[in-house]
Each structure stands twice: as C-alpha cells, then as structure tokens.
Amino acid sequence: MIKQFIISAAVALTAMAATTSCSDDNTVWSDPTTESLKVVSHDTSFPPVASQGKVVVKATGPVTVKTDAGDWLTTSVEGNTVNIQTSQNNSLEGRTATLTISADGRQTNISVIQSGAYFEIDGLKLIKSNDSAHSFKYKVNSNLPIEFWPSEDFISTSYDDKAAELTVSVTRNRTGHIRQGFVNYKFGDNEGSIPVKQCDFYRDLEGDYMFVFTDNKDNQQYYYDAVLAEDEDKEGTYKITIDELGINIPVRYNEENFSLSINGGQLCGYDTRNGGRYPIATGMWSNTEGYITFVDFVSVTGEFKYGKIDSGEIATVAQFVDDGTCGAFIVEGIVLELFTSMPATNDNRMKVVYKNLLHPYIIRIHEGKSNVSAQISRAETAPSQSAAAATLWQPASVVR
C-alpha cells in the first residue's frame, strides 16, 4: 500500500447563481374578459435580500389574495393594494410563487420572483505574494451582505461595503518556508474560502529534499537525497539533482501557484557505466495502462504545501501528479530511459530503463527527527533493465 503524505487544505468555494427577472411576457396579469378586476401596477421581482413590493388593482368589491409560496412570502391587503413581503433568500437558487388575487367574483394570477444569492471577486481563485509585506485590493460583486475574516495571523482583511472593495494584507514572511492560509467569507447561508500563499523560491523552496518514489516491483517506497536549485548554467531554469543517480532532472517552476512540473523528453544526464555515453531522458509513465510517452508537452506537476504530514512531522511537500496534459491517460510516474542520442524519440530509444520513479514527490522535514527516513528505505542504484514490456505511446491530441 503506497503511503501518501497529504497536507490538509480546504478547497476554496466561489459560488454564483444566475438571477432572474420577470416581465409582462411571462406573467398573466389579468383576464382580458374581466372588466371589474384589472391590474393597475405591480412590483413583484425581488433581489435576495428581504424586500417589499405591492400589486395595485382596480376592483369594485373587496380584494382577497392567496399564494402558493411557503413561509418566505407574506401578503396583506389594504383596499385595492396587495402588499408583499419576502424574507431573505440565502440559497444560490432563485424561487418563484404565484399570487391569486380575487375580487367581484373574478381572479387573476401574478408571478412573484426572488433571485438567488451570488458572490464573485473578479474570478479570484488564489491570493499569492512573495515574502515581502503586501496589500491587495479586489472588487466584490455580491447581492447579499458579505463578511470576510482571515484564517491566520499573517493575513488581515477589511471590506468597504460602500465601495464593494476587499483589502487583503500579508505581513513579511520570515519563516523560511512557504506559508499558507485562507480568506474566509460568508454570504447568506453560503460559506467558502480563498487560498492565500506567500513564498519566495530562493528563501523558502531551494535546497535539500528527499526524493521519494515507489518501486513498481515490490510496491515499496524508497528515497534519494536530492537538491532543488536554479540551474547555474541557465538563469531562470531549475533542476532537481540526484547525485546517487548522477542526474539533473529539469523542472519548471510556476510562480503563479508555487509548483514544479517535470516534462517528458528532458535530458537528465548520461549513462557511462558500460563504456558508452548514452543520454538519459524523462518519460511520462502510466503504470496501470502500461504506456510511456517522451513528448515534451506531457508533464506531471507538484504544488508546494507546508504543514503537518500523517507521520506527525512538519514538512514542505510537492507531490508530482497527473496535471491533465496527457489527455485520457493518467500519468502515475516518471521513467528514466536510455537513448542513443537526443531528442528522445522512438528511433533513438534503446528500450533500457535507467530508473522507474512511480508516484514521486519531494519532501523536506522542518521540525524534529525525520520519521519519514526511518520508515522509507534509501534507494540503491539499480542496474538498467529492459523496457520491452512497456508500450511507447505518442498521443495524437492532448488537453493542456
């Protein structure tokens, strides 16, 4: 059973429901054959907040009204005026009711519509910052009163209801690791949160890790010592160095969500063990389906998270998982194979595996003795093996 290290995180909710309106086109205001009962004016389309409206009719006799609404709508009659009172609609769904107004032995039906609640902040899904102190302002669109509050001390919030503007501030991050929290919100009965992350690659992420993977033969986890760093030969590019394998795995660092990606077809080093000099390249591997691809637009991605893992330790973790670039197939791991030359194509493929890395992730323990290293065996540099059992797959179409 593969042991997974999962850092708890809430998934933020951004909810929006379509509002509805009413018009004469879809409402029966009166019976045209009725001379003694006519609708003079109406106000029967309401926002989700508690509201009042009325219907004025022309009639010669007493006016009565009935409704099929539940307890969210009440009515009263004053002469020829039907007063309407709605309670606040906390649901994301709109609701409707019908008023049946009677007078002089006649009746007419009128629709009442109350829109559902919605909330949006410019499509915001993540508030991110480097390690400096920052303040961010966002326009808020909500049709109900809304409140905001932070989950962590390094985050503060203020909301200007008149300007419909939210201000989120973070203090300077001096922790030496990525830190995260949430801006929580509530409108009506609906609650959600927006993730907040603060990180600087060189202060919080660069450095030593354990590179952990599962061996597909015995289904056990193993690790190598690894170093994540910027490539000194090419500014703005990054690599994971595993000295025990003699490789540097190129990685892409995404500052938008503080994640690392490993692509297929990337040169990691050379195998010189048998007197040759054969390129070692990355392949994206579906162990379940038995497929491998070396195309460079297929990748796995690991988003950095910090917190308590299931062994009880505090750690920074990035788990490399399928990121949707492989279309119908799920990438489960990375295979390092040998080639006669680059690029990593089928014609150059030697069908010799340098190393299989199933369910890979990198982890750094911040507090206390590492129980992880005590539970996971250090990997040995295994001899190359035949890859004939795996099928090369060249995807015709890929969803990025």
ZIUR-V449844 format. One record per backbone hydrogen bond with DSSP energy under -1.0 kcal/mol. CO is the residue of the C=O (numbers start at 1). NH is the residue of the N-H. E is the energy in kcal/mol with one decimal. If there is no record, write none. Layout:
# ZIUR-V449844
CO/NH/E
CO/NH/E
This chain:
# ZIUR-V449844
15/119/-1.9
23/26/-1.3
31/34/-2.6
38/58/-3.5
41/56/-2.2
44/113/-2.3
46/115/-2.3
48/89/-3.4
51/86/-2.8
53/84/-3.1
54/43/-1.4
55/82/-3.2
56/40/-3.1
56/41/-1.7
58/38/-2.0
64/102/-2.6
66/100/-3.2
72/87/-2.4
74/85/-2.4
76/83/-3.3
78/81/-1.8
80/57/-2.6
81/78/-2.9
82/55/-2.2
83/76/-1.6
84/53/-2.1
85/74/-2.5
91/117/-3.1
95/114/-2.9
97/112/-3.0
98/68/-1.3
99/110/-2.5
100/66/-1.8
101/108/-2.3
102/64/-2.4
103/106/-2.4
106/103/-2.4
108/101/-2.7
110/99/-3.4
112/97/-2.2
113/46/-3.1
114/95/-2.7
118/143/-1.3
120/141/-3.1
121/124/-3.1
127/197/-2.7
129/199/-2.4
131/173/-2.8
134/170/-2.7
136/168/-2.8
138/166/-3.1
141/120/-1.9
147/186/-1.8
149/184/-2.9
152/155/-1.3
154/171/-1.6
156/169/-2.6
158/167/-3.0
160/164/-1.1
160/165/-1.8
164/140/-3.0
165/160/-2.8
166/138/-2.6
167/158/-1.8
168/136/-3.0
169/156/-2.2
170/134/-1.5
179/198/-2.5
181/196/-2.7
182/151/-2.1
183/194/-2.1
184/149/-2.0
185/192/-2.0
186/147/-2.0
187/190/-2.1
190/187/-2.5
192/185/-2.4
194/183/-2.5
195/127/-2.7
196/181/-2.3
197/129/-1.7
198/179/-2.1
200/204/-3.0
201/205/-1.8
201/206/-2.9
207/228/-2.9
209/226/-2.5
210/363/-1.9
211/224/-1.9
212/361/-2.2
213/222/-2.7
214/358/-1.6
215/219/-2.0
220/215/-2.8
221/377/-1.1
222/213/-2.4
223/379/-2.9
224/211/-3.2
226/209/-2.7
227/241/-2.8
228/207/-2.7
229/239/-2.6
231/234/-1.3
234/237/-1.6
237/231/-3.0
238/251/-2.3
239/229/-2.1
240/249/-3.0
241/227/-1.7
242/245/-1.2
242/247/-1.8
247/242/-2.3
249/240/-2.2
251/238/-1.1
252/261/-1.9
254/258/-1.2
254/259/-1.5
258/304/-2.4
259/254/-2.8
260/302/-3.2
261/252/-2.6
262/300/-1.9
266/282/-1.4
268/248/-2.8
269/280/-2.7
271/278/-2.1
272/275/-1.3
278/271/-2.8
279/339/-2.0
280/268/-3.4
281/337/-2.2
282/265/-3.4
283/335/-2.4
284/293/-2.2
285/332/-2.7
285/333/-1.7
286/290/-2.1
286/291/-1.5
290/391/-2.2
291/286/-3.0
292/393/-3.6
293/284/-3.1
295/298/-1.1
298/264/-2.2
300/262/-2.4
301/321/-2.4
302/260/-2.7
305/317/-2.7
307/315/-2.7
309/312/-2.3
313/309/-2.6
314/366/-3.1
315/307/-2.1
316/364/-2.4
317/305/-2.2
318/362/-2.0
321/301/-2.5
324/327/-1.0
326/329/-1.4
332/359/-2.6
333/285/-2.5
334/357/-3.0
335/283/-2.3
336/354/-3.6
336/355/-1.6
337/281/-2.3
338/350/-2.1
343/345/-1.6
348/340/-2.9
351/387/-2.5
352/338/-2.4
353/385/-1.8
355/336/-3.2
357/334/-2.7
358/214/-3.3
360/320/-2.0
361/212/-2.9
362/318/-2.2
363/210/-2.5
364/316/-2.3
371/375/-1.4
372/376/-1.8
377/223/-1.5
380/382/-1.2
385/353/-3.6
387/390/-1.5
391/292/-2.2
